[in-house]
Amino acid sequence: MNFPVIDPVFLKLGPLQFRWYGLMYVLGFLLSYFIIRSEVRRRSLALSNEGVADMIFALALGVVLGGRFGYVLFYDLPSYLANPLKIFAIWQGGMSFHGGLAGVALATLWFARSRNLSYVQLGDLAAFAAPVGLGLGRIGNFINGELYGRTTTVPWGIVFPDGGPLPRHPSQLYEALLEGLLLFVLVRLAARRFDAPGIAMATFLAGYGLFRTFVELFRQPDQQIGLFLGLFSMGQLLSLPLFLLGAGLFFWVLKTKRLSVKSS
């Protein structure tokens, strides 16, 4: 299959260019506002609509700043050390989910303390919304023809413009389905089924870590890094600990809940 002809710029106004990838970020934060607001109302949390908007702004800063510095640290540190001003050239690309996650964790901690709210409850709110942004972001990656997969012979393999003459896995779409749609459903189902603070956050961490580790088997390794020991990508090395952390947190929350029920 040939790569579909999609102009990464959906609107031009004189010298200004508006790209699909940037639009996906905007849509992700906008939808996150409505998702979090809905959960706040359902859980009767002490957070107004304005407070939700402030939380989204804090999370957005965490995503952008953490994502950028995470990419610099994990994926191309020597290049940025040689030219530090490149760090600020975000229009040239280079964002890391794991760095963005660290940024979101810090932003959530700051917001929780500033509003005297529960960090775990806010973490759960962020977990409900995060898969939406992830799914949209991967669609943006696909439109840009970047972060494509390894060469393949499957019928749905795609010849990407910058990926050489051979068809490749559309790994961006795999991630959009797994880390976006499926993870969104799993987080909600787990939270409804077990109904304990921390379950949504734990499910998100474990689910993302598992799905990302799996999809990395089909995704082309970063050229400047390659594979560690010829087997593991950087994405896998960063995602496997997330799975273990999320799974451990999940069972710890359930154990704590059972002990609480028995003692009451």
Buried (B, 14 or more C-beta within 10 A) or exposed (E): EEBEEEEBEBEEEEEEEEBBBBBBBEBBBEBBBEBBBBBBEEEEBEBEEEBBEBBBBBBBBBBBBBBBBBBBBBBBEEEBEEEEEBBEEBEEEBBBBBBBBBBBBBBBBBBBEEBEBBBBBBBBBBBBBBBBBBBBBBBBBBBBBBBBBBBBEEEEBBBBEEBEEEBBBBBBBBBBBBBBBBBBEBBBEBBEEBEBBBBBBBBBBBBBBBBBBBBBEBBBBBEEEEEEEEEBBBBBBBBBEBBBBBBEBBEEBBEEBEEEEEEE
